[in-house]
């Protein structure tokens, strides 16, 4: 029997009520959140609310001088560079659980819904930041003449996107590594985010040398993408796409020091609803991000 509801209010009887609901929830697959994995997140503990400003100190360059015996030494007073990270972004959810539904339910649907909301926040935040990275990488780390020293690497440009195939995908990864090498970027903690179709091409490529993947087993045999030419490879469906005659992807790569990200769930609360018999559940995540080292990040403009 369904409990009567007002016009416009969904009837959840038969969806979460024990007379119909099987008690087994379908598993929902969420896109993986990659931003925390590719960025410096050491400032997250400094966030208390939206509008906070976090001061990021970067290591100054120390001058190396020639020395001869008996000379007077030049004294240097290094000053750390400071950049400000503004926590100016926020995402929230707010839903009501009617008392009738809550008491009739045979599972904790509120826990399920709040968990889903937190996962959806991850997806929205990743999408926003990945779309913004394209305009913040160094100009020398993208385009048809990438490479700050040689200008010798084609990473694709508007109108002439780089076509990626299983025969060229390994060369592309090596070229991205070379672009970072020319910027003197550290070899450890490098990353690249690829759409699933590029990851598939890697698995189908003639990648026989297992050592390239940092693995004792060939990619051809175990399907593991792993690490290739110092890049930890992440797969995401959230990369920005552009229709440029055909569909193109902006594929970011770089070093973990290039991007700083800080985010916190600062509110996660419940309170009685004013206009109905139920409880409101809501949460707020605030965050901010900044490319602090553009030379440590690049973009591939690629197509199938």
N, C-alpha and C positions, 0 to 999 in steps of 0.2 A: 504494500500500500504506500503510495506517495504522499508525503506531507505537502499541503497546499503552499504555493509560493506567490509572491507578488509579481506583477507583470514586469518582464525584463530580467528577472532573477533566474539563473540556471537551476534546473532541477537535478540535483546530484543523487537522488534516490535511485538505486539501480546501477549507479556508477561506483559509489563508495559504500553503499549500504550492504550489510552482511547477507541479505536475502538473495542478492544477485552477484556481488563481487566475489571473485574466486579466491582472493587473498594472496594472489601471486602477481606481483607487479612486473610488467615488461621492462626489461633493462633498456635504458635510454643511453645511446652512445653520444658522448660529447666530443666536439673537436678538442684536441689537446691544446692546452695553454702553453705557448712557447716563450712569451715575453720575459717571465722571471728567469728562464734558463739562459737567455742570450744577453742579459743586462746585469749591470752592477746594482745590487739591491741592498747594500749594506746600510742605507740610510732609512730603511723602512721603520725602524724603531723610534725615529724622531718625529713621526707624524702623530698628531693628536686630533686634527680636524681639517676640514676644507679651508683653504686660505693660508695654511701654514707655508712657511718658506724655509727650505733646507739649504744650508750653505755647504757647498761641495769644495773641498780643498784638493787641489791637484799638485803633484810633486813638481817643484821648480827644476829647471835645467841647471846643472852644475858645470861651470866652465873648467875645462882642462887646459893647463898652460905648460909651456916648456920650462924646464928647470936646468940651471947650471950651478955648480958648486959656489957657495958663498953669496948668492944673490939675495936680495930682499924679497920676501914672499908677498904677493898680492893677496889681500884678505877680501873674501867675497861674503856678502850677507844675503843668502838666498831668501826670497820671499815667496811663500806658497801662493799660487794663483787660486782665486776663489770664484766659483760660479754659483749662481742661485738656482735652485730647483723649486718652482712654485707648485704647490699642491692645489691645482685649479680645476681638476676634473672630478666629476662625481656621477655615480650610477646608483639607482635605488630600486627596490621593489616594495610593494605594499598590497597585500591581499587580505580578505576577510574570510574567516572560517565560521559559518553559522553554527550556533550551539546545537541545533537539531542534527545537522550533519555530523558534527564532532562526536556526539554521544551515540549515534547510530553506526558509525564507522567501525569496522573490525580490524583496522590497521591505523598506524599513526601517519595519516595523510599529511598533516602539517609538517612533520619532519621531512617527509618526502618532497613536498612542495618547496620548502625553504632550501633544501639541498639542491633542487633543480634551479632555483633562483640564483644561488651562489655560483653554480656552474655556468649559467647563462651570462652572468656578469663577466666571467673570465673570457667568454667568447666575444662579447661586445668590446671589452677593453683591448683584447688582442687585435681585433679588426680595426679599431680606431688607430692604434699605434702603428701597426704594419702599414696602413695606408699613408701615414704621415712620414715614414722613414724615407720615402723616395726623394723628397726634396731636401733632405738634410745630410746626405752623404757627400763626401768630397767630390768635386767635379772631376778630379783626376782619377777617381775610382769607378767611373761609369762612362757610357757612351762608346763610340766607335774607335776612339783613340785613348783608351784607358791606360794608366801606367804613368805615374808622376815623373819618372825618369826616361822611359822609352817611348811612351805613347803608342805602344805596340800591341795592345790587346783590344779586340772588338767584343764588347759586351752588349751590343745592340743599342739602337737609338730610335726615336720616333720616326716612323715611316720606313725604317729598315731594321725591324726587329731581328734578333739573332735566332735562327732556327736551331732547335735542340733535337738531336736524334740519339739513338742508342750508340751510334758510331762516334758522335762528337761530345757526348755528355762528360766523359772523363777528361777530355782536353779542356772543356769549359771549367771544371773544378780546379784543374791545375793552373789555368790562366787566372782565375780568381785568387788563388794562392799567390801567384806571382805579382799580381796587382798590390796585394797587401805587403809582400816582401819589399817592393819598391818604396813603400811608405815606412819601412823599418818596424812594422807591426810585429809584436812577439808571436812566436810560432805556437805557443800553447793557448788554450781557451779561444780558439777560432770557431766560428759557427757559420752555417748557411741554412736557410729555410727554403725548402723545395715543395712545389705542389706534388700531389701523388703521382701524376703522370711522369714527372721527371724521375722520381724515385723508382718507378716501374722501369724506366729506361736504363737506370743504373743496374738494376737486377737482371735485365736482359742483355746488358752490354757484355763485351768480351773481356771482362775483368777477371783475368785468371790469377793474378798475383794477389794472394790472400793478405800479404803484408800491407798492401795499400789500404785495407780496411781496418788495420789494427787488430786483426783477427787471425786465428790459426786455421780458419776454414774459408774456402773461396766463397764469395758472394753468390757465385753461380750455383753453389750447392745448398746453402742454407737460407738464402733470401734475406739476410741481414744487411742493412745499409751501413750501420756503424760509423766509422771514421774513415775519410778518404783525404789524402794529402793534407793532413793536419786539421781538417774541418770536421767538427761534429755535425752530423746531418740531422736536421729536424724536418718533419713532414707536416704541412698545414694546408687546410682547405680555405684559410682565411686571408691569403695573400691578395693584394690589390690586382685587379684585372682591368685592362684597357682594350676597347674595341678600336683597333687601328687597321682597318680593312678586315683583318681577322683578329681573333682574341689573343692578347698578349698578357704576360704576367710580369709584374715587378718583383724580382727575386732578390732579397737582401742577403748580404753576407758581411762578416766583419769579425771584430774582436770584442770580447765581453766588456772591455773598458770603454768602448765607444758610446754605449747607451747606458744612461742611468735611469732606473725606474724605482719608484717608491709608491706603495699602495697599502691601505689598511681598511678592514671592515671596522669602521668607527661606531656604527650603530647596528644593533641586532636586537630588536625589542618587540614586545607584544603588549597590547592595551585593549581595553574594552571599547567596542565600537559605539558611537553615539546614536546612530540612526537605526540600529538593528540589534537583535540579540546575537551577538557573536564577538569574536576576538580578532583584532587587526594584528597582522604579523608583517613587520617591515624591516628592511635592512638598508644600510648605506655604505658604499665603498667609495673612498676618496683616493685619488692617485695623481701623480704627476710624472712626467718623463722628459728627458732632454738628451740630445746627442751632444755629448761634451767633447768628443774627439772625432770630428767628421772624417779625418784621415784614416780612422780605423774602421770605416764602413764603406761598402760599395753596393751597387745595384746592377743586376743583370736584367735587361729588357728582352725577354725571350718569348718564343712561340713554338708550337708543335711543328 
